[in-house]
Amino acid sequence: MDLIDQLKELSIRIKKIKDTIQTEEATKNALIMPFIQTLGYNVFDPTEVTPELIADVGMKKGEKVDYAILMGNKPIMLFECKKSGSDLNVSHASQLFRYFHVTEARFGVLTNGISYCFFTDLEQANKMDEKPFFEFNILAFKDQHVEELKKFTKPAFNVELIMNTASDLKYTRAVRNILSDWMVSPSEDFVKLACSEVFSGKRITPAIKEQFTLITKNAFQQLISEKINDRLKMAMEPTEGMKANSSPRELDQDRIITTEEELEGYRIVRAILREVTDPKRVVMRDSRSYCAILLDNNNRKPICRLWFNNLSRLVLGFFDGKDEKKIQIADLSDIYQYADQIKQTVRMYDKPVDESSPVEIVASEMG
């Protein structure tokens, strides 16, 4: 099962239970331990994941780290845990600062079970930075976040590889935050810079500066809006060459947009089927009307269809013979309620030919 599928499954479960978590201990057991387990570390093996590792700091004896990930009997990552819902700031990281200094671990993680802030010592050796170089939110992550998190998994863990990208991650994040702030409220220096480029050689009066503060903010918003519209236009409209040489069916395919809901539904189905088949055999093929999930990328082996184009009405299509049966669901997590039916469909395709009759599905809208 791919890491992203495991994280999606964990995310759905955490959304359901997070509001019931009232203590730090419950946060550890229900949210943080499953996350560490997802990274590939055995939380029930104290030689791999040690709870309350003692880390004496100067005159302070008996200081304990909530969790230490060990490799070769040496700590590689330290986890400082706070109750679910707690804010994560520098003051909450004070214990982690001390632990980091007296252990061999190169990475410290501050978490409330939802957000995970990863720290290291980019600024000064053996002294943990005040700001994290990477943040991961289990309830709101994208594919690129998972790719960065994958470096911390047990099979892929490599200090040099992580450190090589940590600096870029940290400062890219910092610059993005600055630009994001400027979009809402441009700094005085930035406005002056923009003015100096436009009014070369002219004195920037207070009136011009005030005018350009608003102009700069509007320019940011227009630029972002135009970039988004350009990308949507490119996704929906074929090029002139394609218009001249493509068939109407091919042009329709180019206008297909796969939504995040369809992608998440696909990942849930893959997660369900990991017990009965190789997830690589489960393929998604989108069309204008529905998103098909197939076994072996074969139209004659439909597992289910996601009729999600109308997001106010999510519908699943199942196959147990020639006919498609449609079922309306309230939420994407409801797909798990039909796990047995999805698994049985795949088992049917994998039976020897003499044990089941072939399923003929005419996919009129798919290539």
N, C-alpha and C positions, 0 to 999 in steps of 0.2 A: 504494500500500500504506500503510495507516494506521500511525502511529508505534507504537501498541500491538502491532500484528501484527509489526512489525520487531523490537521489543524482546522479544517472546515467542520469536521465532525465534532471536535472538541468545542469549537466556537458555538455551534448550535446548542450543545448541552449546557454550556456556561450561560448563554442568554436565558435559558429557562430557570436556572437555579441561583443566579448571582444575587437577586434581591432577597434571597432567604439566608444569605451568609451574614452572620452577625459578629463573628469574632476572628481574631488573627489565626487561631488554631484551625478554625473551620476553613478559612481561606487557604491555608497551607494544604489541608487534606483534600479539599474539593476542587481547587483551582490550580495551585502551583505544582503539587506533586504530579498530577496528570500531564501538565505542560512539560516538566522535566522528563517524564516517561516518554512523551512524544518525541523528544530530542534523541531518544535511543538509550538513555541511561536507566539502569535498573534501580528504582527508588527503594527496593526491598533488600538491596545488597549494600551493607554499610562500607564495604571496601570500594564502592563505586559512587554512592551518594550517602554522605555522612551528615545526619542531622545534628545540630548543635555542636559543631566542631569547636573545641576550645582554642582560643587564640589570645594568649596573654599579651597585654600591651603595657610595657613599662611597669609601673607600680600596680596597674590594674590586672588582677589575676582572675581567671575563670570566665573571661569574656567569651561569648559563644556566637558563632556564625550560625544562622538559621539552617542553611544547607551549604555543603561544600561538595562539588563534583571532583572526584579523584580520578587520576590516571597514573598508573605506575606508583601508587601509594602517595602521590603528591597532588595537592589541590590545584586545579586548573581554572575553576570558576567558583565564585562565592555568591550566595544568594541572601540578600537581606529582605525579609518579608514584612509587609504591612497589611492591615486589615483591608478587605475589599471595600472600595469606595474612598479610601484615604488618598489625599493628595501626595504626590511624589515630588519632593523638592530637596534642596541641598541639606537642609536641617535633618531630614529623614535619612540622609545618606551618611551622617556623621559616624555611625558605628562601622559602616562599610569602609569608610576612609581609614579607620584605625586597623581593621582586619586586613585590608589590602596591603598595608605597610609592613605587617609582620608575617605574612605568608608568602609562598612562592607563586600564588595565583596571579595571572596577568589580566584577569577579567572579573569585574564585580557587577552584579545584577541587582538593581533595586526594583521591587515589584509589589503591586497590590493584587496580583492574580489576574488583572486585566491588562495593564500596561507593564512592559518590561524595559527598563532603562539599562543599557549596557555601557559600562565604563572601562577605561584602561588608563595607561600612564603616557599619553602622547606628549604632554607638556613638560613633564619632569620625571625621570626614571624613579620607579618605586613609590611614586606619589600619585594617587588616583586623581584624575582630572575632576574638576568641579562640574563639568557638563558631560552628559553621555555622548558617545559617538554614534549610537544606534538606538532607536526605540521601536518596539514592536507591540502592537495592540491586538490582542486575540479576537476582539470583536470588530475590528476595522483594519484589515490588512489587504495588500495587493500582492500580485505575483512577485514583483521585485523585492518586496519585504521578505517573502518566503525564501527567495534565493540568498539573501544576506543571512537570514536565520539558519539556513542549511549549513553554513560554515561552522556553526556551534554544535552540530549534531555529533554523536559519538563516532560514526563512520568517517566523517569528513573533517573532524577537528584538527586544525593545524595552526599553531600560534603565528608563524611567519606569514601565512596566507591572510589571516584575519588582520594582522597589524599592517600589512601592505595596503589594505583598502580602508582601514579604520580612519586614517587621517582625511582621505577624500570624503568619506561618509560624513564625518563630523563637520567639516567646513562647508560642504555642499548643503547640508541641512541648515547650518547657520546662515548662509547666504540666502537660501530660500525663505527662511523666516524673516530676514531683513526685507527682501523684496515683497513678501506678503504684507508686512507692516506698511511699507511705502505705498502699496496699492490702495490701502485704506486711508493712511495719513502720511503723505510724503514728507521726509525730513527736510529741514531748512537747507542743509548743505546740498541735498539732492536737487531741490528746487533751484537753488543758485546755480548749480552746474548746468541744469537744463536751460535756464535763462541765459547764461553766458554763451551757450552754443547757438541760441536763437538770436539774441541781441548782442552780437559780437561787437565789442568796443563801446557799448552803451552802458551808462550807469543804471544799476538795478535799484529802482526806487521801491519804497515800501508798498506802494500801490501795485507796481508790476509784480512784486514778489507775492502779494496776496492773490492777484489774478492768476499767476502761474501755479500756485499751489493747487487751485481748483482745476486748472487746465491739465496739470501733470496727473492728477488723480483720474480725471476723465480719459486721458490718453492711455493710461494703464488699462482701464476697463475696456476701452474700445479695442486695444491691441489684443487682449486676451480673447475677447468676443470674436474678433475677426479670425484669429488662429483656430478657434474651435469650429467656426463656420466653414473655414477652408478645409479642415480635416473631414468634417461631415460631408462636404460637397465631394471631396475626393473619394470617400467611401461609397457614396450613393450614385455618382455619375461616372459612366465609362469614358475613356479617352476618345478622341476623334477617330483614331485608328481602329479602336474596338467597335465604334459605332458603324464603321464602314465594313468591317470584316466579320463581326460577330452575329450569331443568330439571335432572334428574340429571346430564346430560352437562356442563352449565355448572358444577355444583358440583364435579365431578371436575376440571375445568380449574383451579379455584381452589386445589385441593390440590396442584398440580404445583409442585415445587421444582427449579429449575435449579441444578445443582451447579457448583462451580468447575472440575471436570474436564470437564464438558460445555462450559462457556464456553471453556476452553483448547483443547479439541478443535475447536470451531467456529472459533477464531482461526487455528489451524494450517491448517484447510481453506481459509479465506480467503486466507491467505498463499500457499498452494500455487497457488490459482487466479488470483492477481494477474497472471500471465503470459498468461492466455487470456481473461479477462473483467474487467469492472469489479467490484471487491469489494462494491460496494453492491447488486449483483444477488444476492449470496449471503446467504440469510436463514435464521435458525435458528427452528424452531418446536418447542417441547417438548411432550411428552405424558407420561402416567404410566408408560408402558412404555419409551419410547425418546425420544431427541432427534433430530429430523429436520433435515437441512440441505438446503434447497431452492434451486433457481434461480428467480429472479423471484417468490419466495413462492408458487410454484405446486405443488400436490400432485402434478401430473402430471409434474413435473420434479425428482424426488428425486436429489440428488447422492450422499448417503450417510446412514446412520443411526448414531447413537452409542448403543449399548446399554451404558450405563455405570452403571445403577442398582445393580448388584452390583459394587462397586469392586474386589473380589478377582478379577473376571473381566471385563476390558474387551474388548468385541466391536464390530467395525465391520461395518456392512451396506452392500454395494455393489450397484449396478444397472448391468447391461449389456443389459437387455432387460426382460421383464415380471417376472422372478424376482429375488429378493434373495439375494445370496450373503454369508454371515456369516463373518468371519475374526477369530479371537482375537488380541489383541496384548498384549505384556508391559508396554509403557509408551506414554504419549501420543506421544512422539517417533517411535514406530514408524509413525505415520500418514504420515510423509514417505516411507516405503518404497513407499507406494501412490500417490504423486503422479501418476505417468503415468496410472494407471487413473482417478483423480479428474478429471484434465484431460480425458481422452478422453470421459468421461460428459457433461461440459459441452459439448464440441465436438459431440457427437452431437445434443444438443438444439438447437444453433445452426445445424445444417445445414438447407438448404432442405427443405421438406416432401417433395419428390419424391425426395430422396436418402436418406431414412431413414424408417422406419415409426414412427408415434407410440408412445410408451411409456405403457402404461396401468398405473398403480399404484393399487391400492385402499388408501387410508390410513384404515383403519377406526378408528384411535384418534386421528386428528387432525381439527381443525375445518376 
